[in-house]
Amino acid sequence: MTLYTKCILNPASSEEGVRISVMSRHTLNDGKTPDTRLNDQYLEHLQKLGPPAKLIGDYYKRGLKWEEFEKRYLDYLQNPEIKNLIEDLARRALVKDLTLLCIEETPERCHRRLIAEECQRLMPELKVEHR
């Protein structure tokens, strides 16, 4: 089985399995207006895997460098509740294809890549593919 990552705006394909949004919110940049482009793009929403609001604000509004964002987000993933979600996700991906979705077009500077890498660290046999 494979854990895929993908931009939530890209069309779904049949081999992706369960499409899971890992976005903290499904709104436009104002943080309030629902982003209707995201309707029906995912089957599950694991909102707690999205970066905390302060971290998002520091990155997008206050110019936090990606390297610091990554460090802080990886620290966030060590929170016991979040770590349990990651472990569950990794176990699920070993038996069924899953696709982690976020708004970023590419995985290089997206937290979905960090989630997938953490899943693979926990379950080294897990295959990860970024689309």
N, C-alpha and C positions, 0 to 999 in steps of 0.2 A: 504494500500500500504506500501511498505517497501523500505528503503534506505539501500542497501547492500554496503559493502566495500570488496575489494578483490585485490590480487596481479594480475597485468595485464598479467602476464605470465601463470596464471592458466586458464585452458579451460573454455570457456563460457558455461553457461547452460541456458535453455529456460526461467526459471523463473526470471532471473536477470533484465529483462526489458532493458532499454537504458543503455549501457555501456559507461561511461564517464571517460576519462583520466583526472586526476587532476595533472598531472606531468608538471613541468615547462619546461622540454625538453625531447625529445625522441631520445637521443643519448647515445652512450657508455660513459664510464667514462672519456674519453678525452674531452667530451663536444662538439665534432665536428662531429664525425662519426655517421651517422644515425644508430639506433638500429633496424635492420630489423626484429628482433623477435617481434616487436610491431606492425608491419603492420597488418591491419585488426583486431586488438584486441579491438577496441573501435569505437563507432559511433560518439562521440563528444569529443572535446578536450577543456577543460576550463583551458587553460594555466595560466591565471591570478590567479588561486587558488593554483598553485604550489608555493612552498617557493621561495622567492627572491634568486637570485644567490649568494649574499654575505652570506646569512643565510645557504645555502647549503654548501658553501665553508667552513664556520666556523665550521659546524658540521662534514663534512666528511674529510676535509683536516687539520683543525686546532684544532680538538679535543674538540669542544664545547660539554658540557654535555647535555644529552637529556632534562633535566629539564629546562635548559636555552633556548634550541631550542624551546621547547614547549611554554614557556612564550613569546618569541619573535615572534613566528608564530601566537599565539593568538592575540598579539598586532597588527600584520599585518592584521589579519582578521577584525579588527575594522576600517580599512581604508574605507571611505564611498563607494567607487566603489566596493571594495571586499565584503563589508557587503551587498550591493545590490545583488551581485551574489549569496551569501549564502542564502539570503532571497528567491530569485527566485528558487534556487535549492530546498530549503525546501518546498516551495509551490508546485513545480512540483512533489516532492516525495510523497505528500499527495494524488495525483490523478493517479500516474503511478509509477511502480517499476523502480528504478534507481540503478545503481551500480557504485560506485566511485572506480577508478582503480589507482594504483601506483605500483612501482617496488618492494617495500618492501614486503617480504614474509608474515609477520604477521602485524597486526594492532597496536600492543603495542607501537612501536616506529616509527609510520608513521603518516604523516600529514593528510592522508585520514580519520583516526579515529577522529582527531580533527575537521575536517570539518563536519563529520557526527554528532559529539556531539554538535557542534554549531548549526546545523540544528535542532537537537532535542531540544536544549535549546529554540530556537525560536518557534518551533512547538512541544510542549510536547506530542501531540498525535501521532507523527511520530514514527513508529517502525524502529529500526536500528538493522542490523544483520551483524556481521563481519564473513567473510568466509576465 
